[in-house]
Amino acid sequence: MFAYPHIIYFSRMKATSINAVSTLFLKAVLVLIGIAVLALCVFFFPLIGREILAVPELNTVSYPGLLGFYLTPIPFLFALYQAFLLLQLIDKNIAFSQTAISALVKIKYCAIAMSILYAMGLPLAMIIAELDDAPGLGAIALAFVCAPLVVATFAAVLQKLLHSALLIKMENDLTV
């Protein structure tokens, strides 16, 4: 009878069920990203560490660079956890709350910490780029330092926006 029966099905669904499906998808993506990062930590990081420590020209900068390299997953995984909590708040329809604002603040600080930890590895990346005569490696290393700063800026903007929306909501609750 209808050429597109799925349109009728989706038009009858409640907005909350569509919201739940989309947040469930995002939660699954966050879990998969977390598993991938943990797999990199277990299997890939030790190989890279051994290769870097085997090069005598890198002895002066290898330990701070490797320290930043090994510590970066901690704030990253914590930020993933905070994003997961934020999605749970969205599922419960309490996205405009102080808990959501504090999750965004924690994500912002995690992104700044990641940028600092990546910056610890910049001298190591520059020396490797010089040894391999690969000038593009320095630009890639700078991109790794700047990318978390973009996330931190976005989280700060969302935090301010959510805070002002929360103030408006509280003001409207008082007038009713």
Backbone as a printed PyTorch tensor [residue, N CA C, xyz], in Angstrom:
tensor([[[ 0.8080, -1.1750,  0.0000],
         [ 0.0000,  0.0000,  0.0000],
         [ 0.8700,  1.2640,  0.0000]],

        [[ 1.8080,  1.3610,  0.9450],
         [ 2.7110,  2.5090,  0.9860],
         [ 4.0520,  2.1080,  0.3910]],

        [[ 4.6530,  3.0120, -0.3190],
         [ 5.9460,  2.7190, -0.9380],
         [ 7.0660,  2.7130,  0.0920]],

        [[ 6.9090,  3.4830,  1.1590],
         [ 7.9490,  3.5770,  2.1680],
         [ 7.3510,  3.2750,  3.5470]],

        [[ 7.1640,  2.0010,  3.8730],
         [ 6.5250,  1.6880,  5.1590],
         [ 7.3900,  2.0460,  6.3630]],

        [[ 8.7200,  2.0920,  6.1700],
         [ 9.5730,  2.4260,  7.3050],
         [ 9.3750,  3.8650,  7.7710]],

        [[ 8.9280,  4.7460,  6.8680],
         [ 8.6780,  6.1380,  7.2570],
         [ 7.4950,  6.2010,  8.2210]],

        [[ 6.4630,  5.4210,  7.9390],
         [ 5.3060,  5.3910,  8.8230],
         [ 5.7010,  4.8250, 10.1770]],

        [[ 6.5580,  3.7770, 10.1600],
         [ 6.9990,  3.1720, 11.4110],
         [ 7.7700,  4.1710, 12.2510]],

        [[ 8.6940,  4.8860, 11.6220],
         [ 9.4880,  5.8450, 12.3800],
         [ 8.6640,  7.0440, 12.8100]],

        [[ 7.6500,  7.4070, 12.0570],
         [ 6.8440,  8.5520, 12.4690],
         [ 5.9960,  8.2180, 13.6820]],

        [[ 5.7000,  6.9290, 13.8990],
         [ 4.8950,  6.5390, 15.0500],
         [ 5.7250,  6.2950, 16.2970]],

        [[ 7.0290,  6.1530, 16.1160],
         [ 7.8790,  5.9130, 17.2800],
         [ 7.9680,  7.1770, 18.1240]],

        [[ 8.1410,  6.9710, 19.3880],
         [ 8.3240,  8.1150, 20.2740],
         [ 9.7300,  8.6790, 20.0960]],

        [[ 9.8790,  9.9480, 20.4040],
         [11.1820, 10.5860, 20.2900],
         [12.1710,  9.9870, 21.2740]],

        [[11.6760,  9.5330, 22.4180],
         [12.5780,  8.9590, 23.4060],
         [13.1690,  7.6490, 22.9370]],

        [[12.4230,  6.8520, 22.1810],
         [12.9780,  5.5920, 21.7060],
         [14.0380,  5.8310, 20.6400]],

        [[13.8420,  6.8380, 19.7890],
         [14.8750,  7.1870, 18.8090],
         [16.0980,  7.7180, 19.5310]],

        [[15.8730,  8.5100, 20.5510],
         [16.9660,  9.0310, 21.3510],
         [17.7210,  7.9000, 22.0340]],

        [[16.9900,  6.9130, 22.5460],
         [17.6250,  5.7790, 23.2190],
         [18.4530,  4.9590, 22.2470]],

        [[17.9710,  4.7950, 21.0200],
         [18.7190,  4.0400, 20.0180],
         [20.0030,  4.7800, 19.6520]],

        [[19.9210,  6.0700, 19.4710],
         [21.1090,  6.8280, 19.0930],
         [22.1200,  6.8730, 20.2420]],

        [[21.6620,  7.0280, 21.4700],
         [22.6120,  7.0250, 22.5830],
         [23.1760,  5.6280, 22.8080]],

        [[22.3870,  4.5890, 22.5420],
         [22.9120,  3.2240, 22.6480],
         [24.0140,  3.0010, 21.6190]],

        [[23.8100,  3.5060, 20.4140],
         [24.8440,  3.4070, 19.3780],
         [26.1090,  4.1490, 19.8080]],

        [[25.9480,  5.3560, 20.3420],
         [27.1070,  6.1280, 20.7840],
         [27.8200,  5.4550, 21.9570]],

        [[27.0600,  4.8400, 22.8550],
         [27.6780,  4.1000, 23.9570],
         [28.4850,  2.9240, 23.4340]],

        [[27.9410,  2.2290, 22.4460],
         [28.6660,  1.0960, 21.8580],
         [29.9520,  1.5680, 21.1870]],

        [[29.8960,  2.7100, 20.5130],
         [31.0940,  3.2670, 19.8820],
         [32.1250,  3.6320, 20.9400]],

        [[31.6940,  4.2320, 22.0490],
         [32.6200,  4.5810, 23.1270],
         [33.2840,  3.3310, 23.7130]],

        [[32.5090,  2.2690, 23.9010],
         [33.0720,  1.0280, 24.4370],
         [34.0870,  0.4380, 23.4590]],

        [[33.7640,  0.4480, 22.1620],
         [34.6930, -0.0810, 21.1670],
         [35.9760,  0.7460, 21.0950]],

        [[35.8620,  2.0530, 21.2090],
         [37.0540,  2.9080, 21.2280],
         [37.8970,  2.6020, 22.4570]],

        [[37.2500,  2.4230, 23.6060],
         [37.9780,  2.0840, 24.8240],
         [38.7000,  0.7530, 24.7050]],

        [[38.0530, -0.2490, 24.1090],
         [38.6890, -1.5530, 23.9130],
         [39.8770, -1.4250, 22.9650]],

        [[39.7290, -0.6300, 21.9060],
         [40.8340, -0.4390, 20.9620],
         [42.0230,  0.2400, 21.6330]],

        [[41.7610,  1.2340, 22.4620],
         [42.8590,  1.9290, 23.1560],
         [43.5510,  0.9860, 24.1400]],

        [[42.7800,  0.1850, 24.8600],
         [43.3860, -0.7760, 25.7740],
         [44.2050, -1.8190, 25.0220]],

        [[43.7350, -2.2380, 23.8530],
         [44.4990, -3.1880, 23.0440],
         [45.8090, -2.5560, 22.5710]],

        [[45.7630, -1.2820, 22.1830],
         [47.0000, -0.5860, 21.8070],
         [47.9630, -0.5140, 22.9830]],

        [[47.4390, -0.2460, 24.1700],
         [48.2890, -0.1540, 25.3570],
         [48.9740, -1.4840, 25.6590]],

        [[48.2650, -2.5640, 25.4690],
         [48.8040, -3.8780, 25.8280],
         [49.7470, -4.4120, 24.7510]],

        [[49.3840, -4.2460, 23.4730],
         [50.1470, -4.9050, 22.4190],
         [51.1110, -3.9860, 21.6740]],

        [[50.7300, -2.7500, 21.4140],
         [51.5220, -1.8770, 20.5600],
         [52.5240, -1.0240, 21.3380]],

        [[52.1320, -0.4910, 22.4750],
         [53.0130,  0.3950, 23.2350],
         [54.3220, -0.2720, 23.6600]],

        [[54.3230, -1.5250, 24.1450],
         [55.6110, -2.1390, 24.5000],
         [56.5590, -2.2850, 23.3070]],

        [[56.0140, -2.5630, 22.1330],
         [56.8720, -2.6690, 20.9410],
         [57.5160, -1.3300, 20.6040]],

        [[56.7180, -0.2760, 20.6510],
         [57.2430,  1.0610, 20.3660],
         [58.2840,  1.4620, 21.4080]],

        [[57.9980,  1.1530, 22.6660],
         [58.9470,  1.4880, 23.7330],
         [60.2920,  0.8010, 23.5500]],

        [[60.2710, -0.4720, 23.1980],
         [61.5350, -1.1960, 22.9650],
         [62.2910, -0.6230, 21.7800]],

        [[61.5710, -0.2640, 20.7260],
         [62.2310,  0.2990, 19.5350],
         [62.8620,  1.6540, 19.8440]],

        [[62.1860,  2.4740, 20.6140],
         [62.7150,  3.7950, 20.9290],
         [63.9210,  3.6830, 21.8600]],

        [[63.8430,  2.7970, 22.8370],
         [64.9610,  2.6470, 23.7720],
         [66.1710,  2.0010, 23.1180]],

        [[65.9970,  1.3510, 21.9870],
         [67.1150,  0.7080, 21.2990],
         [67.9520,  1.7020, 20.5030]],

        [[67.4430,  2.8960, 20.2510],
         [68.1750,  3.9030, 19.4740],
         [68.9720,  4.7780, 20.4360]],

        [[70.3200,  4.7470, 20.3640],
         [71.1230,  5.5150, 21.3310],
         [70.9890,  7.0360, 21.1810]],

        [[70.6470,  7.5380, 19.9990],
         [70.5150,  8.9850, 19.8080],
         [69.3150,  9.5580, 20.5560]],

        [[68.3990,  8.6880, 20.9620],
         [67.1770,  9.1490, 21.6200],
         [67.2240,  9.0400, 23.1420]],

        [[68.3830,  8.6940, 23.6960],
         [68.4660,  8.4710, 25.1380],
         [68.0870,  9.6990, 25.9640]],

        [[68.4040, 10.8860, 25.4910],
         [68.1500, 12.0810, 26.3010],
         [66.6700, 12.4440, 26.3730]],

        [[65.9000, 12.1240, 25.3400],
         [64.5010, 12.5150, 25.3150],
         [63.5400, 11.3320, 25.3320]],

        [[64.0650, 10.1290, 25.4050],
         [63.1800,  8.9640, 25.2810],
         [62.2840,  8.7930, 26.5060]],

        [[62.8200,  9.0070, 27.7010],
         [62.0040,  8.7490, 28.8900],
         [60.8530,  9.7340, 29.0720]],

        [[61.0550, 11.0580, 28.9160],
         [59.8780, 11.9500, 28.9980],
         [58.8650, 11.6800, 27.8890]],

        [[59.3600, 11.3780, 26.6910],
         [58.4520, 11.0870, 25.5850],
         [57.6590,  9.8190, 25.8230]],

        [[58.3280,  8.7740, 26.3010],
         [57.6360,  7.5150, 26.5800],
         [56.6830,  7.6540, 27.7640]],

        [[57.0710,  8.4730, 28.7450],
         [56.1850,  8.7020, 29.8860],
         [54.8780,  9.3570, 29.4170]],

        [[54.9990, 10.3750, 28.5690],
         [53.8100, 10.9990, 28.0150],
         [53.0070, 10.0360, 27.1560]],

        [[53.7220,  9.1860, 26.4320],
         [53.0910,  8.1940, 25.5580],
         [52.3030,  7.1670, 26.3750]],

        [[52.8830,  6.7070, 27.4800],
         [52.2300,  5.6900, 28.3000],
         [51.1310,  6.2590, 29.2030]],

        [[51.2240,  7.5170, 29.5980],
         [50.2300,  8.1070, 30.5000],
         [49.0170,  8.6900, 29.7830]],

        [[49.1300,  8.9150, 28.4910],
         [48.0210,  9.5160, 27.7440],
         [46.7290,  8.7090, 27.8010]],

        [[46.7640,  7.3730, 27.7800],
         [45.4770,  6.6400, 27.8350],
         [44.6800,  6.8540, 29.1190]],

        [[45.3200,  7.2500, 30.2020],
         [44.5850,  7.4380, 31.4620],
         [43.5610,  8.5600, 31.3390]],

        [[43.9540,  9.7930, 30.9520],
         [42.9090, 10.8160, 30.8040],
         [41.9700, 10.5350, 29.6320]],

        [[42.4710,  9.8500, 28.5960],
         [41.6030,  9.5300, 27.4680],
         [40.4770,  8.5910, 27.8870]],

        [[40.8320,  7.5330, 28.6120],
         [39.8070,  6.5850, 29.0520],
         [38.8680,  7.2150, 30.0800]],

        [[39.3950,  8.1030, 30.9270],
         [38.5240,  8.8060, 31.8720],
         [37.5460,  9.7230, 31.1330]],

        [[38.0230, 10.3830, 30.0750],
         [37.1360, 11.2340, 29.2770],
         [36.0750, 10.3900, 28.5660]],

        [[36.4520,  9.2030, 28.1060],
         [35.4580,  8.3010, 27.5070],
         [34.4020,  7.9090, 28.5340]],

        [[34.8410,  7.6440, 29.7550],
         [33.8990,  7.2950, 30.8150],
         [32.9450,  8.4590, 31.1060]],

        [[33.4780,  9.6680, 31.1300],
         [32.6340, 10.8410, 31.3650],
         [31.6440, 11.0410, 30.2170]],

        [[32.0740, 10.7770, 28.9920],
         [31.1550, 10.8690, 27.8550],
         [30.0660,  9.8050, 27.9650]],

        [[30.4330,  8.6180, 28.4500],
         [29.4540,  7.5570, 28.6690],
         [28.4290,  7.9920, 29.7170]],

        [[28.9020,  8.6080, 30.8010],
         [27.9780,  9.1220, 31.8290],
         [27.0780, 10.2150, 31.2740]],

        [[27.6300, 11.0430, 30.4110],
         [26.8370, 12.0990, 29.7810],
         [25.7270, 11.4980, 28.9190]],

        [[26.0270, 10.4270, 28.2170],
         [24.9970,  9.7490, 27.4200],
         [23.9310,  9.1100, 28.3110]],

        [[24.3370,  8.6090, 29.4700],
         [23.3510,  8.0650, 30.4020],
         [22.4260,  9.1670, 30.9250]],

        [[22.9740, 10.3440, 31.1630],
         [22.1410, 11.4730, 31.5870],
         [21.1580, 11.8630, 30.4950]],

        [[21.6050, 11.7980, 29.2550],
         [20.7080, 12.1030, 28.1390],
         [19.5900, 11.0660, 28.0700]],

        [[19.9220,  9.7910, 28.3080],
         [18.9040,  8.7360, 28.3220],
         [17.8520,  8.9670, 29.4110]],

        [[18.2880,  9.4920, 30.5430],
         [17.3720,  9.7180, 31.6690],
         [16.6510, 11.0660, 31.5750]],

        [[16.8850, 11.7960, 30.4850],
         [16.2910, 13.1180, 30.2610],
         [16.6910, 14.1310, 31.3360]],

        [[17.8960, 14.0220, 31.8290],
         [18.4200, 15.0180, 32.7710],
         [19.7450, 15.5760, 32.2380]],

        [[19.7530, 15.8280, 30.9270],
         [20.9630, 16.3680, 30.3070],
         [21.2480, 17.7910, 30.7750]],

        [[20.1990, 18.5290, 31.1130],
         [20.3770, 19.8930, 31.6030],
         [20.4580, 19.8610, 33.1180]],

        [[21.6050, 19.3970, 33.6180],
         [21.8040, 19.2900, 35.0590],
         [23.2360, 19.6620, 35.4020]],

        [[23.4550, 19.8480, 36.6800],
         [24.8050, 20.1710, 37.1460],
         [25.7540, 18.9930, 36.9320]],

        [[25.2400, 17.7720, 36.9660],
         [26.0580, 16.5850, 36.7330],
         [26.6070, 16.5850, 35.3130]],

        [[25.7960, 16.9850, 34.3510],
         [26.2540, 17.0640, 32.9640],
         [27.3240, 18.1350, 32.7990]],

        [[27.1410, 19.2430, 33.4840],
         [28.1450, 20.3090, 33.4080],
         [29.4650, 19.8380, 34.0090]],

        [[29.4030, 19.1270, 35.1400],
         [30.6470, 18.6450, 35.7450],
         [31.3080, 17.5790, 34.8670]],

        [[30.5320, 16.7900, 34.1370],
         [31.1200, 15.8130, 33.2100],
         [31.8520, 16.5280, 32.0800]],

        [[31.2690, 17.6130, 31.5790],
         [31.9410, 18.3880, 30.5350],
         [33.2140, 19.0510, 31.0480]],

        [[33.1850, 19.5080, 32.2830],
         [34.3920, 20.1040, 32.8830],
         [35.4970, 19.0590, 32.9820]],

        [[35.1380, 17.8530, 33.4100],
         [36.1340, 16.7810, 33.5110],
         [36.6720, 16.3900, 32.1440]],

        [[35.8150, 16.3700, 31.1320],
         [36.2770, 16.0740, 29.7700],
         [37.2460, 17.1520, 29.2970]],

        [[36.9440, 18.4050, 29.6230],
         [37.8260, 19.5070, 29.2360],
         [39.1950, 19.3610, 29.8870]],

        [[39.2280, 19.0560, 31.1890],
         [40.5090, 18.9030, 31.8710],
         [41.2730, 17.6750, 31.3830]],

        [[40.5670, 16.6200, 31.0420],
         [41.2300, 15.4390, 30.4800],
         [41.8650, 15.7660, 29.1330]],

        [[41.1730, 16.5430, 28.3120],
         [41.7250, 16.9270, 27.0170],
         [42.9640, 17.8030, 27.1880]],

        [[42.9360, 18.7010, 28.1460],
         [44.1140, 19.5380, 28.4060],
         [45.2720, 18.6810, 28.8980]],

        [[44.9900, 17.7150, 29.7710],
         [46.0360, 16.8130, 30.2650],
         [46.6220, 15.9900, 29.1240]],

        [[45.7780, 15.5390, 28.2170],
         [46.2820, 14.7840, 27.0680],
         [47.1890, 15.6480, 26.2010]],

        [[46.8250, 16.8860, 26.0050],
         [47.6510, 17.7870, 25.2050],
         [49.0080, 18.0100, 25.8600]],

        [[49.0260, 18.1630, 27.1700],
         [50.2890, 18.3380, 27.8890],
         [51.1500, 17.0760, 27.7720]],

        [[50.5120, 15.9160, 27.9160],
         [51.2590, 14.6610, 27.8080],
         [51.7980, 14.4480, 26.3980]],

        [[51.0190, 14.8160, 25.3950],
         [51.5330, 14.7270, 24.0220],
         [52.6680, 15.7160, 23.7990]],

        [[52.5900, 16.8880, 24.4270],
         [53.6560, 17.8740, 24.2840],
         [54.9620, 17.3700, 24.8940]],

        [[54.8630, 16.4940, 25.9100],
         [56.0730, 15.9020, 26.4790],
         [56.8140, 15.0490, 25.4440]],

        [[56.0860, 14.5070, 24.4930],
         [56.6970, 13.6750, 23.4660],
         [57.1510, 14.4270, 22.2350]],

        [[56.9100, 15.7430, 22.1730],
         [57.3180, 16.5170, 21.0020],
         [58.8240, 16.4870, 20.7390]],

        [[59.6780, 16.6540, 21.7590],
         [61.1130, 16.5690, 21.4580],
         [61.5150, 15.2110, 20.8740]],

        [[60.9260, 14.1510, 21.3850],
         [61.2060, 12.8200, 20.8580],
         [60.7700, 12.7180, 19.3960]],

        [[59.5930, 13.2130, 19.0880],
         [59.1020, 13.1540, 17.7040],
         [59.9630, 14.0090, 16.7810]],

        [[60.4360, 15.1530, 17.2520],
         [61.2710, 16.0130, 16.4130],
         [62.6250, 15.3760, 16.1280]],

        [[63.1970, 14.7140, 17.1210],
         [64.4840, 14.0490, 16.9000],
         [64.3100, 12.8540, 15.9650]],

        [[63.2260, 12.1010, 16.1290],
         [62.9530, 10.9900, 15.2120],
         [62.7440, 11.5210, 13.7940]],

        [[62.0480, 12.6440, 13.6640],
         [61.8310, 13.2480, 12.3460],
         [63.1520, 13.6830, 11.7240]],

        [[64.0460, 14.1960, 12.5510],
         [65.3500, 14.6210, 12.0410],
         [66.2110, 13.4220, 11.6460]],

        [[66.1710, 12.3710, 12.4420],
         [66.9620, 11.1790, 12.1290],
         [66.4600, 10.4760, 10.8670]],

        [[65.1590, 10.4440, 10.6850],
         [64.5860,  9.7750,  9.5200],
         [64.4140, 10.7080,  8.3300]],

        [[64.7610, 11.9820,  8.4940],
         [64.5800, 12.9990,  7.4690],
         [63.1270, 13.0190,  6.9970]],

        [[62.2310, 13.0810,  7.9760],
         [60.7920, 13.1130,  7.7000],
         [60.1900, 14.3630,  8.3270]],

        [[60.1730, 15.4800,  7.5930],
         [59.6620, 16.7170,  8.1830],
         [58.1660, 16.6700,  8.4890]],

        [[57.4330, 15.8180,  7.8280],
         [56.0050, 15.7230,  8.0780],
         [55.6810, 15.1500,  9.4400]],

        [[56.6210, 14.4110, 10.0270],
         [56.3870, 13.8260, 11.3530],
         [56.2290, 14.9060, 12.4150]],

        [[56.9570, 16.0000, 12.2820],
         [56.8150, 17.1050, 13.2220],
         [55.4310, 17.7340, 13.1530]],

        [[54.9040, 17.8740, 11.9430],
         [53.5590, 18.4300, 11.7820],
         [52.5130, 17.4830, 12.3540]],

        [[52.7070, 16.1920, 12.1660],
         [51.7710, 15.2090, 12.7160],
         [51.8160, 15.2480, 14.2420]],

        [[53.0180, 15.3730, 14.8150],
         [53.1440, 15.4530, 16.2730],
         [52.4560, 16.7060, 16.8090]],

        [[52.5900, 17.8220, 16.1060],
         [51.9010, 19.0460, 16.5280],
         [50.3880, 18.8910, 16.4120]],

        [[49.9250, 18.1400, 15.4160],
         [48.4850, 17.8920, 15.2910],
         [47.9860, 17.0750, 16.4770]],

        [[48.8010, 16.1190, 16.9480],
         [48.4120, 15.3390, 18.1140],
         [48.3660, 16.1990, 19.3710]],

        [[49.1820, 17.2340, 19.4380],
         [49.1430, 18.1350, 20.5910],
         [47.9390, 19.0610, 20.5070]],

        [[47.6000, 19.5150, 19.3070],
         [46.5210, 20.4920, 19.1490],
         [45.1310, 19.8720, 19.1340]],

        [[44.9970, 18.6320, 18.7160],
         [43.6690, 18.0070, 18.6230],
         [42.9520, 17.9520, 19.9810]],

        [[43.6190, 17.5560, 21.0720],
         [42.9150, 17.6000, 22.3590],
         [42.5440, 19.0170, 22.7950]],

        [[43.3200, 20.0070, 22.3590],
         [42.9640, 21.3890, 22.6970],
         [41.6740, 21.8110, 21.9970]],

        [[41.4450, 21.3010, 20.7990],
         [40.1890, 21.5770, 20.0960],
         [39.0320, 20.9380, 20.8620]],

        [[39.2380, 19.7120, 21.3410],
         [38.2070, 19.0340, 22.1280],
         [37.9460, 19.7960, 23.4250]],

        [[39.0000, 20.2790, 24.0640],
         [38.8440, 21.0440, 25.3050],
         [38.0800, 22.3370, 25.0600]],

        [[38.3630, 23.0070, 23.9570],
         [37.6490, 24.2350, 23.6270],
         [36.1760, 23.9450, 23.3620]],

        [[35.9080, 22.8720, 22.6240],
         [34.5230, 22.5030, 22.3420],
         [33.7810, 22.1420, 23.6320]],

        [[34.4490, 21.4120, 24.5250],
         [33.8280, 21.0600, 25.8050],
         [33.5570, 22.3050, 26.6420]],

        [[34.4720, 23.2770, 26.5940],
         [34.2590, 24.5200, 27.3470],
         [33.0780, 25.3030, 26.7920]],

        [[32.9430, 25.3440, 25.4670],
         [31.8040, 26.0400, 24.8570],
         [30.5040, 25.3350, 25.2320]],

        [[30.4920, 24.0080, 25.1510],
         [29.2950, 23.2570, 25.5460],
         [28.9770, 23.4430, 27.0220]],

        [[30.0170, 23.5190, 27.8330],
         [29.8150, 23.7250, 29.2680],
         [29.1320, 25.0670, 29.5210]],

        [[29.6100, 26.1240, 28.8870],
         [28.9990, 27.4400, 29.0740],
         [27.5780, 27.4730, 28.5320]],

        [[27.3560, 26.8330, 27.3860],
         [26.0240, 26.7790, 26.8070],
         [25.0650, 26.0070, 27.7080]],

        [[25.5160, 24.8870, 28.2240],
         [24.6840, 24.0860, 29.1160],
         [24.4170, 24.8110, 30.4300]],

        [[25.4180, 25.5530, 30.9080],
         [25.2390, 26.3090, 32.1430],
         [24.1880, 27.4070, 31.9540]],

        [[24.2560, 28.1150, 30.8270],
         [23.2570, 29.1630, 30.5990],
         [21.8740, 28.5580, 30.3760]],

        [[21.7970, 27.4020, 29.7140],
         [20.5000, 26.7370, 29.5460],
         [19.9520, 26.2720, 30.8840]],

        [[20.8240, 25.8120, 31.7510],
         [20.3920, 25.3830, 33.0840],
         [19.8820, 26.5650, 33.8980]],

        [[20.5470, 27.7160, 33.7790],
         [20.0720, 28.9160, 34.4790],
         [18.7030, 29.3540, 33.9610]],

        [[18.5110, 29.2920, 32.6580],
         [17.2060, 29.6510, 32.0900],
         [16.1450, 28.6710, 32.5540]],

        [[16.4850, 27.3940, 32.5930],
         [15.5210, 26.3790, 33.0430],
         [15.1500, 26.6030, 34.5110]],

        [[16.1490, 26.9070, 35.3440],
         [15.8560, 27.1540, 36.7550],
         [15.0000, 28.4080, 36.9180]],

        [[15.2690, 29.4160, 36.1070],
         [14.4810, 30.6460, 36.1750],
         [13.0360, 30.3750, 35.7450]],

        [[12.8560, 29.5780, 34.7240],
         [11.5020, 29.2320, 34.2800],
         [10.7880, 28.3710, 35.3090]],

        [[11.5010, 27.5050, 36.0040],
         [10.8890, 26.6810, 37.0440],
         [10.4180, 27.5340, 38.2080]],

        [[11.1560, 28.6090, 38.4950],
         [10.7630, 29.4970, 39.5950],
         [ 9.5360, 30.3400, 39.2450]],

        [[ 9.3800, 30.6750, 37.9630],
         [ 8.2480, 31.5170, 37.5800],
         [ 6.9540, 30.7340, 37.4660]],

        [[ 7.0400, 29.4530, 37.2850],
         [ 5.8290, 28.6310, 37.1450],
         [ 5.2910, 28.2610, 38.4460]]])
